[in-house]
Amino acid sequence: MSTVLLIEQLLNGVQFGLMLFLMAAGLTLIFGVMGIINLAHGSLYMVGAFAAAGVAAATGSFTLALIASLAAAAAAGALVELTVIRRLYARDHLDQVLATFALILIFSEGTRWVFGSFPLFLDVPAALAGPVTLPGGIQYPLYRLFIIVAGLVVAAGLFLLISRTRIGIRIRAGEADREMIAALGVDISRLYTLVFALGAALAGLAGALVGAIQSVQVGMGEPVLILAFVVIVIGGIGSIRGAFVGALLVGLTDTLGRFLLPVIFRAFMDPSAATSAGSALASMLIYILMAAVLVARPTGLFGKA
């Protein structure tokens, strides 16, 4: 096992983790501020991917495709909040789960009706195609490096929005005591719509970015949603910092586990058996990590009681 290959897998883990952060950040904002368990968040990821693929096919512009993913997912999120979620704030979590699960079915069938059942493909733009040489002579795909940089920029912007702006103060206050900020004159309904649209836009952006390295298809958001839930449980529900740290932990654990465990097992087992055993254990690692974190800190790494 070479050092270059290990560094490449580390970068892949960071890229995967930052994509998960874009999903988990919106999910933890929605739950932390609004108290809503939104199972349809993965569908908003899918909406962003399909919007990007459709606009890229029509215009040939990857920039317009990213803008379309943000706009389409934010609009879909705002519409969902206004028409469905707004009626669930006073209901228990079981009602929220059932309603948002129904939204998954509606989004899936609606997307299949508009785009068809066959996967779409979003091409990597020419400016970001091919490898780039990193220090040490490491060849790494430029587009994956772009995802890392984009994820870090979005994370920094989100941290600044939450911690340094007036709307961020209102979001944090709404998380702490929604009745009090409503009594102080803040339009809580508008704030909730804004938070939901922001979370949806982040999910849509993640879908668009990943859509260029895998096929865009109906149902693509649900597996990512499961990992996003793992991220916010590890990081702590309602914590953006926790979502960032948790996403990187999950991304690195999953990627390095799938790379290293088969290599380690080959030292003790038959190569064919080692590969299957290592892959099976690697798929369990993130859940083992989640269990270990919950045993040590039941509220997650940065969560509050």
WOHU-V711398 format. One record per residue. N is the residue number from 1. SS is DSSP state (2 for helix, 1 for strand, 0 for the rest). Layout:
# WOHU-V711398
n: [N N]
ss: [SS SS]
This chain:
# WOHU-V711398
n: [1 2 3 4 5 6 7 8 9 10 11 12 13 14 15 16 17 18 19 20 21 22 23 24 25 26 27 28 29 30 31 32 33 34 35 36 37 38 39 40 41 42 43 44 45 46 47 48 49 50 51 52 53 54 55 56 57 58 59 60 61 62 63 64 65 66 67 68 69 70 71 72 73 74 75 76 77 78 79 80 81 82 83 84 85 86 87 88 89 90 91 92 93 94 95 96 97 98 99 100 101 102 103 104 105 106 107 108 109 110 111 112 113 114 115 116 117 118 119 120 121 122 123 124 125 126 127 128 129 130 131 132 133 134 135 136 137 138 139 140 141 142 143 144 145 146 147 148 149 150 151 152 153 154 155 156 157 158 159 160 161 162 163 164 165 166 167 168 169 170 171 172 173 174 175 176 177 178 179 180 181 182 183 184 185 186 187 188 189 190 191 192 193 194 195 196 197 198 199 200 201 202 203 204 205 206 207 208 209 210 211 212 213 214 215 216 217 218 219 220 221 222 223 224 225 226 227 228 229 230 231 232 233 234 235 236 237 238 239 240 241 242 243 244 245 246 247 248 249 250 251 252 253 254 255 256 257 258 259 260 261 262 263 264 265 266 267 268 269 270 271 272 273 274 275 276 277 278 279 280 281 282 283 284 285 286 287 288 289 290 291 292 293 294 295 296 297 298 299 300 301 302 303 304 305]
ss: [0 0 2 2 2 2 2 2 2 2 2 2 2 2 2 2 2 2 2 2 2 2 2 2 2 2 2 2 2 2 2 2 2 2 0 0 0 0 0 0 2 2 2 2 2 2 2 2 2 2 2 2 2 2 2 2 2 2 2 0 0 2 2 2 2 2 2 2 2 2 2 2 2 2 2 2 2 2 2 2 2 2 2 0 2 2 2 0 0 0 0 0 2 2 2 2 2 2 2 2 2 2 2 2 2 2 2 2 2 2 2 2 2 2 2 0 0 0 0 1 0 0 0 0 0 2 2 2 0 0 1 1 1 1 0 0 0 1 1 1 1 2 2 2 2 2 2 2 2 2 2 2 2 2 2 2 2 2 2 2 2 2 2 2 0 2 2 2 2 2 2 2 2 2 2 2 0 2 2 2 2 2 2 0 0 0 0 2 2 2 2 2 2 2 2 2 2 2 2 2 2 2 2 2 2 2 2 2 2 2 2 0 0 0 0 1 0 0 0 2 2 2 2 2 2 2 2 2 2 2 2 2 2 2 2 0 0 0 0 2 2 2 2 2 2 2 2 2 2 2 2 2 2 2 2 2 2 2 2 2 2 2 2 2 2 2 0 0 0 0 2 2 2 2 2 2 2 2 2 2 2 2 2 2 2 2 2 2 2 2 2 2 2 2 2 2 0 0 0 0 0 0 0 0 0]
